[in-house]
Amino acid sequence: MFKLLVTLVAFLILALALFGLRQNRREIERQTSLLHEQIHLREETLRGQRPEIAHLTNPLALAVNLKQQGMNAGDAMQPRESRTSRRTAATSGGTPRVETDLLAPLRDSGSGHSNPNRPHD
């Protein structure tokens, strides 16, 4: 009889512990859900603010706004020659070397593989 009573008390304590852990897990899941919703709301706000920030910080828009307010931006809003010359040189030179190097292993020389220096089997 004593063993049965000890077993029942042990099962009761175990059940209460499991119930407490379950409640704790549900509370953590609820907090996680609330944080997830807050993150989504902030992301939506940020998505709405990004185009506005980009529009307001556009160099041409800044120059126009500064001129409208009577300020002179000077050379700060002019493009640098080093940036424009690099950009035009890279785009006007034909196919970049990186692309040709990436395609070289795909070319077949008729020997069954792409490396012509490799000995034939």
Secondary structure per residue as TSV (DSSP state, phi and psi in degrees):
chain	resnum	aa	ss	phi	psi
A	1	M	-	360.0	-39.1
A	2	F	H	-65.7	-38.4
A	3	K	H	-64.2	-38.8
A	4	L	H	-64.5	-42.6
A	5	L	H	-64.6	-42.3
A	6	V	H	-65.2	-40.3
A	7	T	H	-64.2	-43.6
A	8	L	H	-63.3	-42.4
A	9	V	H	-64.6	-40.0
A	10	A	H	-63.8	-43.1
A	11	F	H	-65.4	-37.2
A	12	L	H	-64.3	-43.9
A	13	I	H	-64.5	-41.8
A	14	L	H	-63.4	-42.0
A	15	A	H	-64.1	-42.3
A	16	L	H	-64.9	-39.1
A	17	A	H	-65.2	-43.4
A	18	L	H	-64.6	-39.6
A	19	F	H	-62.7	-42.2
A	20	G	H	-63.8	-42.1
A	21	L	H	-64.2	-38.7
A	22	R	H	-63.8	-43.8
A	23	Q	H	-64.4	-40.3
A	24	N	H	-62.5	-43.8
A	25	R	H	-61.6	-42.2
A	26	R	H	-65.0	-37.9
A	27	E	H	-66.1	-41.0
A	28	I	H	-65.9	-40.0
A	29	E	H	-63.1	-38.8
A	30	R	H	-65.2	-44.2
A	31	Q	H	-64.2	-39.3
A	32	T	H	-63.4	-41.7
A	33	S	H	-62.7	-42.3
A	34	L	H	-64.2	-42.8
A	35	L	H	-63.4	-38.8
A	36	H	H	-62.7	-43.3
A	37	E	H	-64.5	-40.2
A	38	Q	H	-64.2	-39.8
A	39	I	H	-62.6	-44.0
A	40	H	H	-63.6	-40.6
A	41	L	H	-63.4	-41.6
A	42	R	H	-68.1	-36.2
A	43	E	H	-64.4	-40.6
A	44	E	H	-63.9	-40.6
A	45	T	H	-62.8	-43.2
A	46	L	H	-64.7	-41.0
A	47	R	H	-60.8	-34.4
A	48	G	H	-74.3	-30.9
A	49	Q	H	-82.8	-27.7
A	50	R	H	-58.2	-50.1
A	51	P	H	-62.5	-36.7
A	52	E	H	-65.2	-43.4
A	53	I	H	-64.1	-43.1
A	54	A	H	-63.4	-39.2
A	55	H	H	-66.6	-40.4
A	56	L	H	-76.3	-26.5
A	57	T	T	-100.0	6.7
A	58	N	-	-61.5	129.8
A	59	P	H	-56.8	-38.2
A	60	L	H	-68.1	-40.4
A	61	A	H	-66.2	-37.9
A	62	L	H	-63.2	-43.3
A	63	A	H	-62.8	-42.7
A	64	V	H	-63.9	-44.9
A	65	N	H	-64.5	-39.7
A	66	L	H	-64.4	-40.6
A	67	K	H	-65.9	-38.5
A	68	Q	H	-65.5	-31.1
A	69	Q	T	-88.6	2.8
A	70	G	T	84.3	16.3
A	71	M	-	-101.4	150.4
A	72	N	-	-107.4	118.2
A	73	A	-	-80.0	-17.5
A	74	G	G	67.6	-138.7
A	75	D	G	-85.2	-0.7
A	76	A	G	-65.5	-30.1
A	77	M	G	-98.3	6.6
A	78	Q	S	-91.8	142.4
A	79	P	-	-69.4	145.8
A	80	R	-	-79.2	144.3
A	81	E	H	-67.6	-34.3
A	82	S	H	-64.8	-36.8
A	83	R	H	-70.5	-45.0
A	84	T	H	-70.5	-35.0
A	85	S	H	-69.5	-37.4
A	86	R	H	-65.8	-40.4
A	87	R	H	-66.7	-43.7
A	88	T	H	-71.8	-34.4
A	89	A	H	-67.6	-37.5
A	90	A	H	-71.9	-35.2
A	91	T	H	-86.3	-22.7
A	92	S	H	-93.9	-6.3
A	93	G	S	-86.7	14.4
A	94	G	S	86.9	-147.4
A	95	T	S	-76.9	127.4
A	96	P	-	-63.3	151.0
A	97	R	H	-63.0	-31.8
A	98	V	H	-61.5	-41.0
A	99	E	H	-66.5	-39.5
A	100	T	H	-69.8	-34.5
A	101	D	H	-68.4	-34.7
A	102	L	H	-71.5	-29.5
A	103	L	H	-85.8	-18.4
A	104	A	G	-57.2	-42.7
A	105	P	G	-67.4	-17.5
A	106	L	G	-84.3	-17.0
A	107	R	-	-72.0	139.2
A	108	D	-	-106.8	127.4
A	109	S	-	-92.0	9.0
A	110	G	S	89.9	-3.8
A	111	S	S	-94.4	3.5
A	112	G	S	97.8	-11.3
A	113	H	S	-146.1	169.0
A	114	S	S	-85.0	-13.4
A	115	N	-	-98.7	107.4
A	116	P	T	-71.2	-19.5
A	117	N	T	-82.3	-11.1
A	118	R	S	-75.3	136.0
A	119	P	-	-67.2	146.5
A	120	H	-	-76.2	147.4
A	121	D	-	-81.8	360.0
